[in-house]
Amino acid sequence: MIEYKSEQEIELIRESSLLVAKTLGEVAKNIRPGIKTIELDKLAEEFIRDNGAVPGFKGYHGFNGTLCISPNEQVVHGIPGDREIKEGDIVSIDCGVLKNGFYGDCAYTFAIGEIDEATRRLLHVTYQCLLLGIEKAVEGNTLGDISSAIQEHAEKAGYGVVRELVGHGLGRNLHEPPEVPNYGKSGKGLRLRQGLVIAIEPMINLGKRFVMQEKDGWTIRTSDRKPSAHYEHTIAVCKDKADVLSSFSYIQEALKLNKYNTLIIE
């Protein structure tokens, strides 16, 4: 059953989502060649707890990290560990928090140093897919309008759209109905109503759309081992324009001061 949120509940989700955004801003200050993914994870957990919240992912179905850290060909759900980030990597980082009984969720793909032009274009197009999906998240449209906007833009650029993993509703639970696929037909699916809160998160591959799960039981990577990008915002459906509850502004400000990173989107 879909739970439509009150204005007060949306404000609590906004608070959680902005804490996620600030956490990713802390990650942006510290991500660099040579740092281990587990170091970023520890930094994020400490920041979240210092701000009166708990990591939303840690312990979720047995996941042992605060962040999902997924470099290069890894699409999502990468487990933090001893892997060192390298110059030329792209690193998708997904984060969630639980505060005041409500979840927030947001993801961003970082470019470490100079990346090749093909991968840079992938990041740009994936971010554009997110914006186009958000643009369709208004009352009276359908879930299919969001999905088709993302799919059409990605496939027009020649990329593969991951189908096995989708966006989702959220609130008192990290994952709630409805699912929000990144592929579909305009005009189809659930009719959007004010008060619906969803996470829109395009996962777009440089190569084919096909993915596989690694032996660790969590990490999803591209089958052809080509890079994948992932951006995510939590939004509330409104009458005329979606209300974006999360933010990339903290990340972007931090990246301007981090000489080891390339700011891909403004």
JOURWO-V926559 format. One record per helix or strand. SS is the DSSP state (alpha for helix, beta for strand). FROM is the first residue (numbers start at 0). TO is the last residue. Records with the same first field share a line. If there is no record, write none. Layout:
# JOURWO-V926559
SS=FROM-TO ; FROM-TO
This chain:
# JOURWO-V926559
alpha=6-29 ; 36-49 ; 59-61 ; 116-134 ; 142-155 ; 248-254
beta=35-35 ; 53-54 ; 66-70 ; 73-75 ; 78-78 ; 83-83 ; 89-98 ; 101-111 ; 137-137 ; 141-141 ; 159-160 ; 166-168 ; 175-179 ; 190-190 ; 196-199 ; 202-204 ; 210-212 ; 219-221 ; 227-229 ; 231-235 ; 237-237 ; 242-243 ; 260-261
